[in-house]
């Protein structure tokens, strides 16, 4: 039999690499120093190295020369280097050099919001009504954000105070993709939907004349571009960049081109140049043929782009499609927003509270911090003023008398299940009843208490708590009418001035307690400073 594992384990130690789990070997662990132990310089290394004569035996030190002092000074300046000299530099001089690492472009000024899937929210609300348990709102929000198919992403433009749009959004109606500029939509159509608008054909042409010993070749795709001094080199270079590497800066892409002097590669380029590619426009009244790629792009912008481009203020996509947006800046913006919401899902929790409220659920806060959603708002049950059954009274008293009790613990005490008698050996065991009549009655009373808000059952740990008695609201100060009454009484009847003053003073001294207002069913306002995420 194998021994059970040690219950006390350290997760950090288990996730360390193998070399870090090995105990560190210390060859001096059993070393005990003493007077007999050799010291450094006194035979501590078994006198393996011969020691030279001591300073006293070598005689007096020779006088130092000026050349030696100059050498030490030069060596000291060389050792100091730019580290010490940089201390005297001004901040402006350092600023002129600029940062070492180039920062990327800022994220687009676009608002990203998350909308929970309506069908999923209805399923969650149904589960909350059936179980009657109270769930942390922020934990539900984080549960939805864990999978992209559970929510939608809405991208919206930001308007300045003067009404102008900070960053426009353009929708390609051909595939419902979102972009930041018209040029991006045109490039997307040329890359993904080129065959929809144009057809290409290779025709025989003339072989380039001259002697070529080397050609340029793309270091990433392997495409042969031709000699750098050839007239079509720059056009082919830009065409390859726009078709396959448009997301990369052109200077970076150009730096990846390498010069190849292989005869086979040069011959391959010559064979490719002996053919010429032409493009013919489709879906137009009259066919048009183009000889260069620039002519094709110009025709697309003038003919097809106005019909396929639409400026929008907002656009919603599914969570799965949002993580695969073809526009790289928008995709990075969505990824950053998802990470921020996963840490603190304020936006998702606010929308969930609105949807849950529309489905008839209620909200309350535990210790004025953690927002919970439940089937009924906590409602205090006064056992002295409300006539209840003995079983209901027993449930309330048991929960109040036992701290952090659960449903199972309450059933074990108030309605324990009888122990079945062992069946005879010859007979088969009878079918056991799932619950007893007392347990069914206790479960029905507990269900009524939970759905009326008198008892709260938390879903995180299953703890039962009773709704606490609300504290009386503080007294509202009332404006005393004694000065006005005294002044009017003095003008009409001077003898009755004292009586009016005493009467008003007595009314002001009497306590005024407003009745506690009934709780509203409006969704709670989620406070970013007060609400704490309960995912942990």
N, C-alpha and C positions, 0 to 999 in steps of 0.2 A: 504494500500500500504506500502510495506516495504521501509525503507529508503535506499538510495544508500550508498555503503561502502565508507569509508574515502579514498580519492585518495592518501593521503600521508600515506604510511604504511612502516613498517620496517620489511624486510625479516628476519633479525636475531631475532627479537622479536617473529615473528610468528613461528619460528622453535624451540623456547625454550620449555622446559617441562612445564607442567601445574603449578607445584609448583613455578617455576621461574617467571611466568607471574603475580602471585598475588602480589599486592603491599605490600611492607614490612611494618609491623605494628610497630610503635614506641610509646611505652607508655609514653615517655618523650617528645613527639612532642609539647604539649601545656604547657610544664613546663617553667616557667619564674623564674629564680633565683633572689634572692634579699637578703637584709639584714635579712629579717624575715625567710628566708628559712633555715631549719636545715642543719647543716654541718655534715660531717662524724665524728663521735666521740663526737658529741654534740647533741645527740638525733635524728640523721638523720634516725634511724630505729625505731622510736617511743619508744626508751629506753626499748625494749623488753628484751635485755640481761643485767643482772646486771653487772655493772662494778666494778672491784676490786679497791683496794686503789692505788693511784698514787705512783710514785717512791719516791716522797718527804715524803709521809706518811708512807712508809714501812721502812724507815731508810736507813743507808748506806749499799752499796753492800758488801757482804762478800769477803774476799781475795781469789784469784784463786789459786788452788793447781796444782802441777806438773802433777798429773794424769789427771786433766781436760785438760791441754795443750796437753798431749800426745794423748788423745782421739780426740781432735779437729784435730790434725795433721793426725791421722789415718783416720778420717772421710773425711778430705780434699783429701787425696790420693785415698780413695775409690771413692769419687765423680769424681775425675779427670779420672780415669780408663784408658783404652787404647787410648782414644781420645787424651789426652795430651801427653801420652807417645809415641804415634805414630808420633808425630811431630819430635821427635829426631831420628826416624829410617832413615836409608839411603835408597836411591832409589833402590839400588841393593837388599836390603832385601825385599822391596815390590815387586820387579820384580820376586824374587824367588817363591813367593806365586802363581803367575800366575793369569790370569783373573778369575773372579768369574763365568762367564758364558762361557761354552765351545762354541767356534765358529765352524760353520759347515765347510765342505770341500769347497775349492774355486771352483768357476764355471769352467767348462771345457773350455779349450782354443780353442774355435770353433767360427767361424765368422757367424753371423746371418744377413741376408739381406732379404728385403721385395720386392716382385715383384707384381705390380698391375695386376689384371686380364685383359687380353688383350681385351676381349669382353666388359668389363665395360669401359675401357679407350676409345675404339672406340665410345661407346654410349655417353660418356662425350664430346668427340671431336665433334660429330655430333650436340649435343645440343649447344655447343659454336658457331659453324658455323651458325646454324639456328638463334639463338638469337642475335649474334654479340656482346654480352656483354663480359666484361673483368672480369675474375674470379681470386681471389688470389690463387696462386699455392699451398701455404702451407695449405690453408683452404680446398682445394680439397684433399690434402694428408691426412689431419686429418679426412675428411669425409670417405675416403676409409678405414682407420684404425679402424673406429668405428664398422665395422662388419667383422668377420673373413672370410666370403665367398667372400669378394671383393679382396683378395690378396693371394699370395703364399709366403711361407717361404723357403728360401734356406740356408741350413747349409753346411758350407765348412770348411775344415781343414786349419790350419795355419802352414806354413812352416817356419822353422828357416833359418838363413842366410846360414847354411851349407847344406841346402836342405832336412833335416830330418823333419818329421811331429811332431808337438808338441803334438797333441792328435788325434790318429787314429779314424776313424769312420767305423763301420761294419754294413752292411745291411743284414737283414734276408730275403732271397728271398721267403720264404714261405708266408709272409704277408707284405713285404716291410716296416718293422719297422727298425728304426735306433738305434744303440747301441754304447757304448764306449769301449767294450771289448768282447773277445770271450766267457768268462764265463757268461757274461750277456745274450748273445744270447742262450747259452746252458740252462741257467735257464729259459729263456722265452719259449723255446721249451718244456721243461718239465712241465711248468705250464699251458701253453695255448694249446699245441698240443700234449699232451702225448698220447691221444687215437689214434692219427694218426700212431704212431710208435710202441706202446706196448698195450697189453691187460692184464688185471689183473684177478686173480681167487683166491677165498678163499677156502682153503681145511682144513679139520679137523686135529687137532694136539693134543698134550698133554697139559693138564692144568698145569700151573706152580706149582711146589711143594713147600711147606713151608707155613708159616703163615704170612700174610700181614695185618697190621692194618691201614696203611695209604698209600696214593698214591699222586703223583704230578699231578696237573691239570692246564692247561693253563688258565690264568686269562682273556684272551681276547676271545678265541674261545670256551672254555669249554671242549676241548679235554683232555681225561684222558691219561696221559703219563705213569703211573705206578709208582711203588716205586723207589725212587732215587737209591737204591742199587741193582736194577734189572739189568741184563746184557744188556738188549735191551733198557734201558732208554735213554742213550745218543744218540743212533742212531735214536730213534723216536723223540727226542727233536730237533735234527738237521734237520730231514726230515720235520717236521712241520714248522720249521723256513724257510727252502728253498722253500717250496710249497706255503705258505700263508703270511709270514712276512719277506721276503728276503730284503725288503727296510729298515727294522729296524735293528740297530746293534744287534748282537747276545747277547751281554751282557745285553742290555736293555730288549730284549725279554726273556732272562733267568730269569731276576729279576721279571718278571710278573708271573712266575709260583708259585702257592700256594700249600701248603700241606693240603690235605683233609683227615679227619679221619672218614668220614661217611661210614657205612657198606654197604649201597646201592651202593655207588660209587666204593668201593673196589670190590664188587661182579660184577659190570659191567665190570671192567677191567679184572677180572679173566675169565669171559665169552668171552670177546674179544680175550684173549690170547689163548683160546682153539682152535682158528682157525688161520691158517697161510696163508699169501698172497704170491702168486707167480706171476711173470710177464713173459710174452712171447713176444718176438720180432716179429714185423710184417714187411712186405715188405723186407724180406731178403730171399736169396735162401733156406736156411735151418732154420727151427724154433729153437730158442734158448730160454731156460727158465732160469730165474734169481730168486734167493731167497731173495736178499737184494736190497734196493734202490741204494746203492752205485754201485752195479754191473750194474744196469740199466743206471745210469748216465755215467759210464765209457764206456759202449757200445754205447751210443748216441754220445759221443764226438769222438769216434774212427770211427764210421760207418756213421752217418748221418750229423754231424756238418760240415765236410769239403765241402759237396755238398750244404749246405744251407747257408753258410757264404760267404760274399763277402766284401772285403775291398774297400771303395770308398773314393774319395776326396771331393765330394759334393753330396747333395741329396736334392730334392725339394719336399715339401708336401703342401697341401692346408692349408689355415689358420685355418680351423676347425680341421683338423687332427693334426696340429702343437700344438694346445692347449691341445690335449689329447695324446701326445706322451707317450708310456709306459715307456720310460727311464726317470726317475725322474729328474736327473741333466739337461738333454736337455730340458725337459718341463719347468723347472724353468728358464733356460736361455732364452727361447723364451718368456716367460711371462715378464721377466725383459726388454727384448729388445722391446716388444710391448709398455710397459709403457714409456720407454725412447723416443720412436718414437712418441707416442701420445703427449708428452709434446713439442717436437721439431722434427718434421718429416723431417729431413735433407735427410736421405737415400731415403725415399719415394719420396720426392720432386725432387731429382736429377734424379731418374728413370722416373718420370712422365714427366719431361722436355724433356728427350730423346724420349719418346714415342709420346708426343704431337708434337714435332718437326718433327718426321717422318710422322705424319698425316697432315702436312701442317699448323700447328698453329705457332704463334709467341709469343714473350715474351718482356716485358718491365718492368721497375721498377718505382714505384712512390716514389718520393723524395729519390731516390737512395737506398731504403731500402726494400720495399715490392714488390716482384716479382708477376706480373700478366700474365696470359695467355689469348690471344685474337685471333681474326680472322685475324687481320692485325696490323703490327707495327705502332705506331703513326707516321703520315706523315703530316707535316705542310702544310697548304693551304694558299698561299699568294693571297689574294683577289685583290691586285693591279696588280699583274703580271699574274694571271690566269683568263681567262674569264669564269664566272659562271653565272647561272641564278639568277634572283631576289629572288626566294624562297631560293636557297642555300645560297645566301648572307644574307638573313634575318635570317636563322637558325644560321649561324656563328656569326653574330652580336648579336643575342639574347642570345646565350650561353655565349659569352664574356662579355656582359653587365650585365648579371644576375649571381651572384655567387651561385654555388651549385643548379642549376635548374634541374628539372627532365623532363622526356618525357611528363607527363601529364600536368605539368605547361606550357610547351612550346606549346602544342596543345590548351590549354585553351586561350592562347594569340594570336597565329598566325593563328589558324584554329578552332575557337570556334564552338561548335555544336549549331544549332538554337534550340530555345525552341519550342516544338510542341504545337500547339493550342489545347485547351481542346475540346474533341469531344462532340457532342450533347448527351443529356441524353438517347435518343431513339436509337442511333446508337452505334455499338460496336467500340471500339478504333481501329484505323488502325494499321497495323504492321509498327513499326518504323524502319527506316533505321539504320543499325549499325554505319556506317560512312558516311560522306559527301564526294563529289569529292575533295574538298580542303584538307580534312584530308587524303584521299588516296594519293594525290600528295605529301603532306608534309611527309607522312610516307615513300613513295618511295625515296624521296630525302634524308631523314635522313638515310635510309637503305644504300644508296649509299655512303654517307659520312662515315658511320661506317665501312663498308667493305673496303673502301679505306684508312682507318686509319686517316682521317681528324677529326673525332669526336670519342670520347671514352665514352662508357656507362658502368659504373661500376655496377656489379651485386650485390654488398653488400648493397648499398643504392640507386641505380638507378640514381645517379648523372651523368649529361652530362658535358663533358669537351672537349675543342678543343685541338688538338695537338699544342704544343708550337714551336716557331721558334727555331731551333737549334743554339746554340752559336758558333761563329767562333772559329776554332781551333787556339791555340797560334802559333805565328810565329816560324818557325824552324831556329835556327842560322845556317848561312852559313859560310863556311870557306873562308876567303878573300885570293885572289891570288895576292895581292899587293906586298908582299915581293919577291915572286918568279918572278913576272913580272918585278919588278924593278931591280932584280939581273941580269936576262937575258938581259934586255934592256941595262944595264950598260956595259955588256960585248960586245954586238953587236953595239949598237949606243948610246953613252952617251948623245947625245942631246935629244933623245926621251924618256929618263928615267922619266922625270917629267910628260910627257904626259900620259905614261902608268900608273903611280901611281895615277894621278887624275882620269883617266877613271875607274880603279878598285875601287877606293874609292867611286866614284859615284854609281857604281853598288851595293856595299855593303850597302850604305845608303838607297837605294830604298827599300820599304817594299815588302816582299814576303809573300803572303797569299795562302796557299794550299786550293784547293776546299774541301768541306766536303765530306768525303767518304760515299758511299751508305751503309745503314745498312745491315749487313749480316743476314742470316736466320739460323745461327747456334744456338743451345740452349744455354741459358745463363748459366754461371757457378754459382751455388748457393753457396754463401759465408755464412758460419755459423756465422761469426761475424757481418755481415751487414744485413742479411735477418732477418726479424722479423715475427714471426708467427702471423697470422691475425684471428685466430680462435675466439678470443674475439671480 
